[in-house]
Amino acid sequence: MRRDFIKFCGKAGLGLTMPLSWQGLAKGKANEPDAYEGPYYVVFNASGGWDTTYLMDPKGVNDINRLYKEGDILTNGKHKFAPTAKQVKKGMSNEDFFKVYGEELLVFNGMDYSINNHSPCKRYMATGKLDSLAYPTFAALAAASLAKEAPLGFLTFGNYSATGNLVPMARVPYPQSLKLIANADSVQGIARLPYHDDFALDLIEKALGEGADAAHMEQVPLPRAERAKSMLYAAQKNSKALKRVTPFISQNAPKERLARQADIALSCFKGGVCVSANLSIGQFDSHATNDPDQMRLIPEFLTGVDYLMKRAEELKIRDKLVVVIQSEMGRTPHYNKGQGKDHWSIGSIMFMGQGIRGNRVVGATDERQFLIPIDNKTLSIDEENGIRTRPEHIHLALRELAGIEDHPFSKKFPLKIPEEERLQGLFG
């Protein structure tokens, strides 16, 4: 039973995140870890590079886009956005998205990615560090710092997912996979069909404890044997905790890509076994046909964000979410020789959730879609003396928001931003 659980975790890409100590069983039963109760961190990735002029940074001049003019640009509160309702065939329009979420949405325009190649840009946006392969993503860092013992602390569904060896990454691609993991002691993950009755499980745990006592009296075992015993101990603890997820797994799981990912993440959040999730869909790299591609994908992407928020409301954890909505680059302010747009090293990012004051826009780009510097203290435009905001500035602010900027793990992966460049009050 335990062996099957461990094998399934390996196939699913799951890490066993308990502090692995065989001797821990000698103290009694393998008690499950406490449920993590938030905040929960969700990072949405529009992989490939979205066209911000068709979303939160509209430009109706200089032939930057071909679907609307300057006079067509819409507003909601402090937000300006491109009109897309007429272009949307399936999914959520900008009009609907900003109407529903504008009051809680923080938009940052004018992000300097410094380069425009996919791999380093994805790494940079995910970690805040451009010149190192060792740094963890913010989602992984948050999981390790806030609840390292959570069995599925860091969930990822793609995009750049490095962990810095701080916490295992967990991949649960389908709701049925989560069901099997959550009920590893049951036949095909069906809770009402356990492999063993409760009394048998008690005997199994007693045997494990006796084995631990015997092992404790022996000399230090070989590393291979110690690892096997540690994995058994971790499986014992994790399987108990993961059962908490079962009541929150949707019976009618959504079919849409992002909604399915969000559903799995929210079930794990509600069950107290997960801290952060990295959600992603691709195909935004619109070199050939920019306008049709972006108008197909942006509505799908916004629909995924909308699903997350509505389902979180049903689960009564919406107020515990911190949501980051990003892409690794923007699209050029002009079309290429065809109908597409190429890579652009200036872009935007959006946030909402716990601790984030909404109905705000920070930063800007000019009419040619070039970055305009900002004052790091007031966050207002300052073309003469302002700073060029880069991903590391955002990541330091996220660490501060999560309360982990002074955690030893954060210290291990410093961002080295001078005090005079720190963004003050970004999240309000």
C-alpha positions in Angstrom: 0.0 0.0 0.0 2.7 2.5 1.0 4.9 1.3 -1.8 2.1 1.9 -4.3 1.6 5.4 -2.9 5.3 6.2 -3.3 5.4 4.7 -6.8 2.4 6.8 -7.8 4.0 10.0 -6.3 7.0 9.3 -8.5 4.9 8.9 -11.6 3.0 12.1 -10.9 6.2 14.1 -10.3 5.3 14.5 -6.6 7.9 15.2 -3.9 7.5 13.8 -0.4 8.0 16.9 1.6 8.1 15.7 5.2 11.3 16.0 7.2 12.4 12.5 6.6 13.3 10.8 9.8 12.8 7.1 10.4 13.4 7.6 14.1 10.4 9.9 14.2 8.2 6.9 14.1 9.7 5.6 17.3 7.9 8.4 19.1 4.5 7.1 18.1 2.2 7.3 15.2 3.1 9.2 12.0 0.9 12.2 12.8 -0.2 14.3 9.8 1.1 17.9 9.5 -1.1 20.8 10.4 -3.2 22.2 7.7 -1.8 25.3 6.0 -4.5 28.0 6.1 -3.2 30.7 3.8 -2.4 33.0 2.3 -2.3 31.0 -1.0 -0.2 32.2 -3.9 -1.2 31.7 -7.5 0.9 32.7 -10.5 -0.8 32.8 -13.9 1.6 32.6 -16.9 0.7 33.6 -20.4 3.5 31.6 -21.9 5.0 32.9 -25.1 4.6 36.6 -24.7 1.2 38.4 -24.6 0.3 41.6 -26.5 -0.3 44.1 -23.7 -1.8 46.6 -26.1 -4.7 44.2 -26.4 -5.2 44.1 -22.7 -4.1 46.5 -19.9 -1.8 48.9 -21.8 -3.8 50.0 -24.9 -2.3 51.9 -27.8 -4.5 53.3 -30.5 -1.8 55.2 -32.4 1.3 54.6 -34.6 -0.3 51.4 -36.2 0.7 49.5 -33.0 -2.5 47.5 -33.4 -5.1 47.0 -36.1 -8.3 46.3 -34.2 -9.1 49.6 -32.6 -8.3 53.3 -32.6 -7.3 55.7 -29.8 -10.9 56.9 -29.4 -12.1 53.3 -28.8 -9.9 52.8 -25.7 -12.1 52.1 -22.7 -11.8 52.9 -19.0 -13.0 51.5 -15.7 -12.0 53.5 -12.6 -8.2 54.0 -12.9 -7.8 51.3 -15.6 -7.5 51.8 -19.3 -7.9 48.7 -21.5 -8.4 47.7 -25.1 -11.9 47.0 -26.3 -12.2 43.3 -27.2 -15.9 42.4 -26.8 -16.5 42.5 -30.6 -13.5 40.2 -31.2 -14.2 37.6 -28.6 -15.7 34.4 -29.9 -15.1 32.4 -26.8 -14.0 33.4 -23.3 -14.0 36.6 -21.3 -13.7 40.1 -22.8 -11.7 42.9 -21.4 -14.9 44.8 -20.8 -16.2 42.0 -18.5 -12.9 41.4 -16.8 -12.3 44.9 -15.7 -15.9 45.4 -14.8 -15.8 42.5 -12.4 -12.2 42.9 -11.1 -11.2 46.5 -11.7 -11.7 47.5 -8.1 -9.3 44.9 -6.7 -6.8 44.9 -9.6 -3.4 46.5 -9.6 -1.8 46.9 -13.0 1.9 47.6 -13.5 2.9 48.9 -16.9 6.4 49.4 -18.2 8.3 46.3 -16.9 11.9 46.1 -18.3 12.7 42.5 -19.1 16.2 43.5 -20.3 16.2 40.8 -23.0 13.7 39.2 -25.3 14.5 35.5 -25.4 12.0 33.0 -24.0 14.1 30.9 -21.7 15.9 33.6 -19.8 12.8 35.8 -19.7 10.7 33.1 -18.2 13.4 32.5 -15.6 13.7 36.2 -14.9 10.0 36.7 -14.4 9.6 33.6 -12.3 12.6 34.2 -10.0 13.6 37.8 -10.2 17.1 36.7 -11.1 18.4 36.9 -14.7 21.9 35.6 -14.4 21.5 32.5 -12.3 19.9 29.0 -12.8 20.0 28.3 -9.1 17.2 30.7 -7.9 13.7 29.4 -7.0 10.5 30.8 -8.4 8.6 33.0 -6.1 5.9 30.4 -5.7 8.5 27.8 -4.7 10.2 30.2 -2.3 6.9 31.0 -0.6 6.0 27.4 -0.2 9.3 26.5 1.3 9.3 29.5 3.6 5.7 29.4 4.8 4.9 25.7 5.1 7.8 23.4 4.1 6.0 20.3 5.5 2.9 20.8 3.3 2.7 17.6 1.2 2.0 19.4 -2.1 3.5 22.7 -1.0 4.4 23.9 -4.5 2.1 22.8 -7.4 3.2 23.5 -10.9 1.4 23.0 -14.3 4.3 24.1 -16.5 6.4 27.1 -17.4 9.6 27.8 -15.4 9.4 25.9 -12.1 12.8 25.8 -10.5 12.8 25.2 -6.7 16.3 26.0 -5.6 16.3 22.6 -3.9 14.2 24.2 -1.1 10.9 22.3 -1.7 9.8 19.5 -4.1 7.7 20.5 -7.0 4.4 18.6 -7.4 2.7 17.9 -10.7 -1.0 16.8 -10.6 -2.2 17.1 -14.2 -5.8 15.8 -13.8 -8.5 15.8 -11.1 -8.5 12.0 -11.2 -4.8 12.0 -10.4 -5.5 14.2 -7.3 -8.3 11.8 -6.3 -5.9 8.8 -6.5 -3.2 10.6 -4.5 -5.7 11.9 -1.8 -7.0 8.4 -1.3 -3.9 6.3 -1.8 -5.1 3.8 0.9 -8.3 3.1 -1.2 -9.0 1.1 -4.3 -8.7 3.3 -7.3 -8.9 6.4 -5.1 -12.5 5.6 -4.0 -12.7 6.6 -0.3 -15.5 4.1 0.5 -13.3 1.2 -0.7 -10.3 1.2 1.6 -7.6 -1.5 1.3 -7.6 -2.1 5.0 -10.0 -1.5 7.9 -9.0 1.0 10.6 -7.8 -1.7 13.0 -5.5 -3.1 10.3 -4.0 0.4 9.7 -3.4 0.7 13.5 -1.5 -2.6 13.4 0.5 -1.4 10.4 1.5 1.8 12.2 2.3 -0.2 15.3 4.6 -2.4 13.2 6.3 0.6 11.7 6.9 2.0 15.2 8.4 -1.3 16.4 10.6 -1.3 13.3 11.7 2.1 14.1 12.6 1.1 17.7 14.6 -1.9 16.3 16.4 0.3 13.7 17.3 2.8 16.4 19.2 0.2 18.3 21.2 -0.8 15.3 24.2 0.9 13.9 23.7 3.7 11.4 22.1 2.0 8.3 23.4 2.3 4.8 22.2 5.4 3.0 20.0 3.4 0.6 18.2 1.6 3.5 17.8 4.9 5.4 16.3 6.6 2.4 13.8 3.7 1.9 12.7 3.9 5.5 12.5 7.7 5.3 10.3 7.5 2.2 8.0 5.1 4.1 7.7 7.5 7.0 7.0 10.4 4.7 4.4 8.4 2.8 2.7 7.5 6.1 2.4 11.1 7.2 1.5 12.5 3.7 -1.2 10.0 3.0 -3.1 11.1 6.1 -2.8 14.8 5.3 -3.8 14.3 1.6 -7.1 12.7 2.6 -8.2 16.2 3.7 -8.4 17.2 0.0 -11.1 14.6 -0.9 -14.2 16.6 0.0 -13.1 19.5 -2.2 -12.3 17.7 -5.4 -14.9 18.8 -8.0 -17.3 16.1 -9.1 -17.7 17.8 -12.5 -14.2 19.0 -13.2 -13.9 21.8 -15.8 -12.5 20.9 -19.2 -10.8 24.2 -20.0 -7.0 24.2 -19.5 -6.6 26.9 -16.9 -9.8 26.2 -15.1 -8.8 22.6 -14.6 -5.4 23.7 -13.2 -7.1 26.2 -10.9 -9.6 23.6 -9.7 -6.8 21.2 -8.7 -4.9 24.0 -6.9 -7.9 25.3 -5.0 -8.8 21.8 -3.8 -5.3 21.5 -2.4 -5.4 24.9 -0.9 -8.8 24.2 0.8 -7.4 20.9 2.1 -4.5 22.6 3.7 -1.8 20.7 1.8 -0.6 23.4 -0.6 0.8 26.9 -0.4 1.4 28.0 -4.0 0.6 27.1 -7.5 2.1 27.9 -10.9 -0.6 27.9 -13.6 0.2 28.2 -17.3 -1.1 28.0 -20.9 1.0 28.6 -23.9 0.8 29.6 -27.6 1.0 33.4 -27.0 4.1 33.6 -29.2 2.2 35.2 -32.1 4.9 35.7 -34.8 2.6 34.7 -37.7 -0.9 36.0 -36.9 -0.8 38.2 -33.9 -4.3 39.6 -33.8 -6.3 36.3 -34.2 -3.9 34.5 -31.8 -4.1 37.1 -29.1 -7.9 37.5 -29.4 -8.3 33.8 -29.0 -5.8 33.3 -26.1 -6.3 36.5 -24.0 -10.1 35.8 -23.5 -9.3 32.2 -22.5 -6.6 33.4 -20.1 -9.0 35.9 -18.4 -11.6 33.2 -18.2 -9.2 31.0 -16.2 -8.5 33.9 -13.8 -12.2 34.4 -13.5 -12.8 30.7 -12.7 -10.2 30.7 -10.0 -11.8 33.7 -8.2 -15.3 32.4 -8.4 -14.4 28.9 -7.4 -12.4 30.3 -4.5 -15.4 32.2 -3.4 -17.4 29.0 -3.3 -14.7 27.4 -1.2 -14.6 30.4 1.1 -10.9 31.1 0.5 -11.1 33.9 -2.0 -9.9 36.5 0.6 -6.8 34.4 1.2 -5.6 34.4 -2.4 -2.7 36.4 -3.7 -2.8 36.3 -7.5 0.0 37.3 -9.9 -0.9 37.5 -13.7 2.0 37.7 -16.0 3.9 36.8 -19.2 7.6 36.6 -19.9 7.6 39.3 -22.6 5.4 41.6 -24.7 5.0 42.0 -28.5 6.6 44.6 -30.7 4.9 47.9 -31.3 4.8 47.1 -35.0 3.9 44.1 -37.1 6.6 42.1 -38.9 6.6 41.5 -42.6 3.6 39.2 -42.2 0.6 39.6 -39.8 2.5 38.8 -36.6 4.5 40.6 -33.9 7.8 39.6 -32.6 9.4 39.7 -29.1 9.4 43.0 -27.1 11.4 43.4 -23.9 8.8 45.8 -22.3 5.7 44.5 -20.7 3.1 44.5 -18.0 2.0 42.5 -14.9 -1.2 42.5 -12.8 -2.0 41.6 -9.2 -4.9 41.2 -6.9 -5.8 39.5 -3.6 -4.9 39.7 0.0 -2.9 42.8 0.9 -3.2 44.4 -2.5 -5.0 47.7 -3.0 -6.8 47.7 -6.3 -8.2 50.1 -8.8 -4.6 51.3 -9.4 -2.2 51.6 -12.3 1.5 52.0 -11.6 4.0 52.8 -14.3 3.4 53.5 -18.0 4.8 53.2 -21.5 4.8 56.0 -24.1 3.1 56.2 -27.5 5.9 54.1 -29.0 5.5 51.5 -26.2 8.8 52.3 -24.6 9.1 52.3 -20.8 8.7 55.5 -18.7 10.8 55.5 -15.5 9.0 55.9 -12.1 9.9 57.3 -8.7 10.4 54.3 -6.5 9.0 56.2 -3.4 5.9 57.8 -4.9 5.5 55.3 -7.8 4.6 58.3 -10.0 6.2 59.0 -13.4 9.7 60.5 -13.2 11.3 60.5 -16.6 14.4 62.4 -15.4 15.4 60.6 -12.2 13.2 57.6 -12.0 14.2 53.9 -12.1 13.6 51.3 -14.8 11.5 48.7 -13.0 12.8 45.2 -13.6 11.5 41.8 -12.3 13.8 41.8 -9.3 12.0 45.0 -8.0 8.7 43.2 -8.3 10.0 40.0 -6.6 11.4 41.9 -3.6 8.0 43.5 -3.2 6.3 40.1 -3.4 8.7 38.7 -0.8 7.8 41.7 1.5 4.1 41.1 0.8 4.5 37.5 1.8 6.5 38.4 4.9 9.5 36.2 3.9 12.0 38.9 2.8 14.1 38.1 6.0 13.6 34.4 5.9 16.8 32.3 5.7 15.7 30.9 2.3 15.3 34.5 0.9 18.7 35.4 2.4 20.2 32.4 0.6 18.9 33.8 -2.7 19.3 37.6 -2.4 18.1 40.1 -5.0 20.6 42.8 -4.1 18.5 45.8 -4.9 19.9 49.1 -3.5 17.8 50.7 -0.8 17.3 53.8 -3.1 15.6 51.6 -5.7 13.2 49.6 -3.6 9.6 50.1 -4.6 7.8 51.5 -1.6 4.1 50.8 -1.1 3.7 49.0 -4.4 0.8 46.9 -3.1 -0.7 49.6 -1.0 
